[in-house]
């Protein structure tokens, strides 16, 4: 699963042709408007708010979208969004376009019968289907049918504050710490210098802690890597997972901020922006925030460096895709046309430039100007090719109730109220409920 660099083999002419020709025209009777309902969490300070604002407006300027209107319900956090979608899957009507808020709810939605099978639309448009690799489509397939259209790939790194490393007398590795022992040695040096080493959290699915946990498992030999690349694992009482939980407990107790236990992502990100923690795991979508003066101090962008996870490890997973919850045939066609527009090569590159979302297609032409306008993003793309170990992460590969259990039990683990073995047993018990 080694990450491929995005290669420059797609000619601009092909991009233009695909952008113009992929979508199926949406024709309403007598040019009547088709109104699509959308629950949108890309609002406010969300990293992709500006991009999705562009996307909706630009789609309406196309031939396929000129008769489409959108009815929005805005939800400002991914956690609230995911909870709302799960509730609608079980007891309500889904919106016509169903964004995926990061958690893997494809199977839950598909088995509810409330989302459309998109396989016929992909099969009818080979150019569109060719934009997605088999792994990404398989990830969004349930019982042989494709229900989600992936809009990006997910990777993550460690961002570090160059100034804080310098204050602690630490020289950051060019690519990654060779081992976790070396990483923890750096954490100890930072701590001795009065600097909090790392950002962590536990609320809202514990995103940051999930990234640490996934890396600890995925870089722990062949057994750990195989386990972390397994969809819907049920046995968490393995030596590699228990060892990871032990390290997570140590990290909470020794290397992070006092508010990490019970903390949500946004306040933890603010700690990093304010120079209050030295290292922060996240994906490239965070890079635009480093230049956003409403989030980070002026000049913060230049203080940030990037490294892979210890052992030259990198999360690399397909993303859960956007789905179609419409039932009216006319609305289904309009929603599919939007998903096609969302994933054109042109818009994948625009999403990269505006949000840091990694293109789902490996064969796009990345503009040379990116190295000049956003050297940190260019560095992020380059370092991906140096990963020697790739692995999944829990919010993509675990059962939803197991993700929830991970988050709710993290405080108990952090405070030492349960052992690593007991923590893993609780995860196993949660996973088992899905196969009973």
N, C-alpha and C positions, 0 to 999 in steps of 0.2 A: 504493500500500500504506500510505497514511498511517493511523496508528493512530486509531481511534475511541475517544472517551471512553465508559466504561460508562454507558449511559443508564438512567434510572429509569423504565422503562415496563412492568415486569412486576409485576402486582399480587400482593399477598401471597396472595390466594386461589388464584391460578394456581399459585404456588409450592407451596402445600400440596397442591393437586390433583395436580400432577405428581409430587411426592415420594411421594404415597401410591399413585399409579396407574401409574407407568411400568414397574415391574419385572414380569417374567413369573414367576408363582409356581413355586417349585422344590419339587416334591412327590416325596419318596422313598417307595418302597413300604413300607407299614406304618410310616410315620414313621421309617424308618431314617435315620441320619445320613449325609450326603454329606460326605466329607472332601476338601478342596481343598488341594493342595500349593502353597506360596508361598515363593519365595526373596525375602527382604525385606532391603533395604539401608537402609530408614528405621528405624534402630535406634540406640541409644546417644545420641550427641550430634548425630545428623543433624537438620537443621532441621525435618523433618516427622515425627520419631519420635512425638511426642505425638499429632499429628493422625491418623496411620495406626493407632496404638493405639486411638484413639477409633473410627476408621472400622470396623475389624474387629469390635469389640465391639458397636457400634451396629447394624451389619448383622445380627448374630445376634439382635437384638431385633425385627427386622421379620418380617412374615409370610413373606417370600421367603427369609429367611436363618435362620429358627428351627431348621431341621434341617441347617444347614451347620456343619461344624467346619473348622478350619484346621490344617494341618501346616506349621510354619515351619522354614526354614533361614535363619539370619541371617548376612549378610555386611556388614561395617561400612563399606565404602567403595564408591563408585560404580564406581571403576576395577576393583576386584576383581569386583564384580557383573557389569560388562559383559564382562569376560574369561570369567567362568563361563558366562554366557548364550551367548556366541559359541561356546564349547567344546561346550555342550549342543546347539546348533543343528547343529554338524557331526558330533557323535559320541555323542549321548545323548538322553535324554527330557527335554523341557522341563517345568517345573512347570505346574500347571493354570492358574494366573494368572501371566502374564509381565509384570512391571513393566518399563518402559523406563527405563534409567538415564541418559538424556540423549543418548546417542549414537544415531544413526539406523540401527537394525538391522532396521527393518520389512521392507525388501526382502530382506535376507539371510534373515530368519525365514520370510517368505512363500514364497520360492523353495525353501526346504528342505522345504516341505510339512508342517511340524510345528506350525503355528498355524492356528486356525480362521478361515474366512471369516465375518466378522461382518455382511456386507451384508444377509442375510435378516433378521437380528434388528433392524437399524436400519429396514429397509423396513417391517417389521411393526409398528413403533411410531413413527409420524410425530412424536409429541410429543417423544420422546427424540431423534430425528434432528434436529429443529428447533433443538435446543440448540447445534448445531455449524454453523459457517459452511462454505461450500463449500471454501474454501482449506484449512481444518483437516482436512476429510475427504479431500480430494485428496492432501494430504501423507501420509496414512496408507493410501493406495490403491496397490496393485500389480496391474497387468494388469486393471484395472477392478473389482477386489474390495477391500473395506475390511477391513484386518486389525488396525488399531490404533484404540483409542478415546482421543482426546486428553483430558487431564484439566486442562490449563491452556494459556495462551499464554506465550511467553517474551519478555520485554523486559529491557533492562539500561540502566544509567545509570553515571555516575561519582559515587561517594560521596566527600566530602572532609571533612577535619578542620578545622572553623572556627578552632580555636585555633592550629593550625599555619599556616594562611593568615594569621592576624592577626600571628603572630610574624614572618612573612616580609614583612609590609607589603603583602599582596595582598588586593584586594577581589574576591571570587568573582563571576562573572557571574550574572545573575538566572536565565538559562536555560542558556546554553552559551557557550563560547568561539566566536567567529565563525569562526575558522580554526585549523588545526593549528599554524600559526606562533605565534599568540597562546598556544595551549596550551603549546608548548615554551618560550616566553618565561617563562611562569609556572613551569615546571619549573626553568628556570635561576635564577629568583629564589629559589625554595625551596632549591635546592642551595647558592646563595651564603649562605643563612641557616643552613646546616648541617642542613637537613631533607631526607630522602630523598623525592623527589617521588611515586613511583608504586609500586604492587604489581604484580609479574609472577611467572610460574612457567614451568616447562617439562615437569614430570612429569605423569603421569595425564592425558594429552591436552593439557596446557598451557591450562587453562580461562581463566585471566586473560589470558594472552597472545593466546589465540584471540579474546577480546573486543576487545582493542586492534587486532589485525590486521584483524578483520572491519570495524571502524569506519573504519580507515584506507583500506580498499578501498571500502567502501560509501558514503563521503562524498566520494570522489574523482571528481566529475563524473558525467555520465550513463553513461559507459562503465563506470566502477568500480561504480556502483550497479546497473547491469544485470548485471554479472558476479557481484556478491555476492548477487543475488537469483536466481541460476541454480542449479537442482538438478544435482548431480553434474558440476561443471565438470571438464574434462580438460586444458585449456591454462592453465597458471599463468605462463607466460612472456609476460605482457602488461605494458604499462607501469605500470598501476595496481597490480598485484599485486607486481611487482618494487619499485616505490616504497614500498609498504607494508612489504615485507621489509627494505628499507634502513632505514626508520624503526624497525622492531622491533629491528634490530641496534643502532642508536643508543640506543634506550631501555634495552636490556640493559646497554650499556657505560657509560651516563652517568647514568641516572635511577632505578635500582631498587636493591634490597638485594643484598649479595654472594651470598646463598644462593638467589637467584631462579633461577639456572641449576641445574637438577637439583631445584629445589624443588617441593613439592606445595602444593596449595591451603591446607590447614589451617594450616601454619606461616606462610604469607603473610598469611592473614586475621588471625592473631595479631599480626603486625606492625602491621596497621591498628588493631586493637583497643587495642594498647599505645601508640598515638600515635607509631609509628616510621616510618610512611609517611603522606604527606598525601592521596593520592588512590588510590582502589581501584575498579575496574570490577566491577559485579555486578548481579544482579537484585533485585527486591523481597523475595525469599525470605530475604535476608540481614538485613532490618530487625529481625525479632524477636531476632536475635543481639545487637543493640546494647543491649538491655535485659537480656540474660541475664548475670548476674554471674559465672557459671562461665566465660564466654567473654570478657566485656569488663568493664572497671572500672566501678564504680557511677557513674552520671551520664554515661556515654559517649554514650548516646542523644542527649542535648541538644547534643553537640558536632558532630554529623554534619549536613552539608548535602548536597543533591542537585543535580546538573546533568546535562544531556544531553551526549552526546559532541560534540566540536568540529564546527561546521557544522550545529548543531541536528539531529544525527543520533541515531538510536535503533535498536538491534536490535529487530526485531519479527517473530517467526516462530511458526508453529504448533509444537506439541511432538510428538515421536514418541509414539504412544499406547500404552496398556497392551493386552496381547494375551491370547489364550486358547490355552494349550498343551494343554488337556485333549482326550482323544479319545473318552472315554465320553460318550454323549449326555446322561446325567443330570448329569455333571460340567460339561459345556459349558454347559448351561442354568443351573446354579448359578453358574458363573464369570461368565456374561453378566449375571445378576441382580446380582452384586457390582459389575460395571462400571457398571451403570445406577445403582446406589445411590451409587457413588463420584462420579458426575457429575450428580446432582440439583442443581437451583439452590441448594437449602439447603446442600448440602455444598460446592459451589463457593464460596459466601460464607464458610462456616466455614473452608475451606482458606485463603482470603484473610486472614481474621482471625488464624488460628493460625500460618500459615506464610509468608504473603506471596505465595503462588502466585496468579498472575493468572487470573481466571476465563476459561475457554475461551469462554463465552457473552458476547456484547457487550450483551445486553439484560436484565441482572440489576439488581435493586434493591439498591444498596449502602447499608447502614445509615448514617444521619446520625451516629450515635454514634462512627463510626470517626474523624471529624475531632477528636473530643475525646479518645478513648482512644489513638489512634495517629496523631498529626498528621504524622509523617514518611511513613507509608503513604498518608495522604490527599494529601500533597504529591506523592508518587510517581505516584499516579493522575492528579493534575492536570497534571503536567508532560508526561505522555505526549501530551496534546492539542496541545502546542507543538512537537512534532517536525516538522521540515520534510522530513526525509529518513529513510526507514526501509530496513532491509536485513537480510539473513539472517546466519547465522554458521556457521563451518565444522563444528562438531559436529552441526549439523542438516542441512547441505546437501552436505557432501563425502562421498565414498566412505569407508568405515570404514578401509581400509588407508592412505588418504591422510591421515586424521586421525592415525593412528599414526605415519606418516612425519613429519608436522608436529611431533609431540612429540619424536620421537627425534632429529630433525635440528636442533631449536632450540638445543641447546648448541653445536653446530658453528657455527651462524650467530652466536650470541652471542659466542663466543670469537674470531670472525673467521677460523676455519679454512676456511670456505667463504664465497663472496660471495652477495649476494642473488639474483643470476641463477642460481648453482649450486643454491641452496636451492629456488628455484622449479622448476628442471629436475627435481630429485628428486621434488617434488610431482607434476609432470606425468607422470613415469615411473611413479609409484605409481598414479595415476588411470588411466593407459593399460592397466594390467593387468586392469582391470575390463571393458574393451571389446575385448580381443584375441580 
